[in-house]
Amino acid sequence: MREIMKNIKKSEVLTLKDLVSYQEGQVVSKTLAQNDAVSVTLFAFAEKEEISTHQSNGDAFVTCLDGVGKITIDDVDYSLHEGESIVMPAGHPHAVSGEENFKMLLVVIF
């Protein structure tokens, strides 16, 4: 049987922000699922670290798990705090950075 989700325990209550760790000067990611329809990834951004402007073929749903992140969509900046979410629409330029240490869950729907 093929594994649909990886790098995550199943049938167990989890705290997502504890599944990825901050590393100074880095953006750390952990892929939980990836296929032609969906991508699910946890990220930990050290303060001031970023993923530069790019575009995606899918709608990217971001939920802040810890800290404060800056999401830029079409050159407009949004601050994302713990528990808040935003959708970065497919085909629109966007970037993500940690205003401080910042953890997020990214779900991209293709």
C-alpha positions as CSV (number, residue, x, y, z in Angstrom):
1,M,0.0,0.0,0.0
2,R,1.5,3.4,-1.0
3,E,2.0,6.0,1.7
4,I,-0.3,9.0,1.1
5,M,1.0,11.2,4.0
6,K,4.6,10.9,5.2
7,N,6.7,12.4,8.0
8,I,3.7,12.5,10.3
9,K,2.3,10.1,12.9
10,K,-1.2,8.8,12.2
11,S,-4.1,8.1,14.6
12,E,-2.5,10.4,17.2
13,V,-3.3,13.9,18.3
14,L,-0.5,16.3,17.1
15,T,0.6,19.9,17.6
16,L,1.7,20.8,14.1
17,K,4.0,23.6,15.2
18,D,6.0,21.1,17.2
19,L,6.8,19.0,14.1
20,V,9.2,21.5,12.6
21,S,12.0,23.3,14.3
22,Y,13.6,26.8,13.9
23,Q,17.2,26.8,12.7
24,E,19.0,30.2,12.7
25,G,19.5,31.7,9.3
26,Q,17.3,29.1,7.6
27,V,13.9,28.2,6.2
28,V,13.1,24.6,7.3
29,S,10.4,22.6,5.6
30,K,8.8,19.2,6.1
31,T,6.7,17.7,3.4
32,L,3.6,15.8,4.7
33,A,1.9,15.1,1.3
34,Q,2.7,15.7,-2.3
35,N,0.8,14.6,-5.5
36,D,-0.8,16.0,-8.6
37,A,-3.7,17.4,-6.7
38,V,-2.3,18.7,-3.4
39,S,0.9,19.6,-1.5
40,V,1.0,19.9,2.3
41,T,4.1,21.3,3.9
42,L,5.2,22.6,7.3
43,F,7.6,25.5,7.4
44,A,9.7,27.2,10.1
45,F,11.2,30.5,9.1
46,A,14.0,32.0,11.2
47,E,13.5,35.7,11.7
48,K,14.0,37.7,8.5
49,E,14.4,34.6,6.4
50,E,12.3,34.4,3.3
51,I,11.1,32.5,0.2
52,S,11.5,35.1,-2.6
53,T,8.8,36.1,-5.0
54,H,7.5,33.3,-7.2
55,Q,4.2,32.0,-8.6
56,S,2.4,28.7,-8.2
57,N,0.0,26.7,-10.5
58,G,-2.3,26.1,-7.5
59,D,-4.1,28.1,-4.8
60,A,-1.8,28.2,-1.8
61,F,-3.6,28.2,1.6
62,V,-1.3,29.4,4.5
63,T,-2.1,29.1,8.2
64,C,0.2,30.7,10.8
65,L,1.1,28.2,13.5
66,D,3.6,30.3,15.5
67,G,5.1,33.8,15.4
68,V,4.4,36.5,12.8
69,G,5.0,36.1,9.1
70,K,4.8,38.5,6.2
71,I,2.9,37.3,3.1
72,T,3.3,39.4,0.0
73,I,0.8,38.9,-2.8
74,D,0.9,41.1,-5.9
75,D,3.2,43.5,-4.1
76,V,0.8,44.0,-1.1
77,D,2.1,42.9,2.3
78,Y,0.0,41.1,4.9
79,S,1.0,40.3,8.5
80,L,-0.1,36.8,9.5
81,H,-0.3,36.0,13.2
82,E,-0.9,32.6,15.0
83,G,-4.3,31.1,14.1
84,E,-4.7,33.4,11.0
85,S,-4.8,32.2,7.4
86,I,-4.6,33.6,3.9
87,V,-4.9,32.3,0.4
88,M,-2.2,33.1,-2.2
89,P,-4.1,32.7,-5.5
90,A,-2.7,30.6,-8.3
91,G,-0.8,32.6,-11.0
92,H,-0.2,35.6,-8.7
93,P,3.4,36.6,-7.6
94,H,3.8,36.0,-3.9
95,A,6.6,35.8,-1.3
96,V,6.8,34.7,2.4
97,S,9.1,35.8,5.2
98,G,9.4,35.7,8.9
99,E,8.9,39.1,10.6
100,E,10.0,37.2,13.6
101,N,10.4,33.4,14.0
102,F,7.4,32.1,12.0
103,K,5.9,28.6,11.5
104,M,3.2,27.9,8.9
105,L,1.2,25.1,7.3
106,L,1.0,25.4,3.5
107,V,-1.6,23.5,1.6
108,V,-1.5,24.0,-2.2
109,I,-4.5,22.8,-4.2
110,F,-3.8,22.1,-7.9
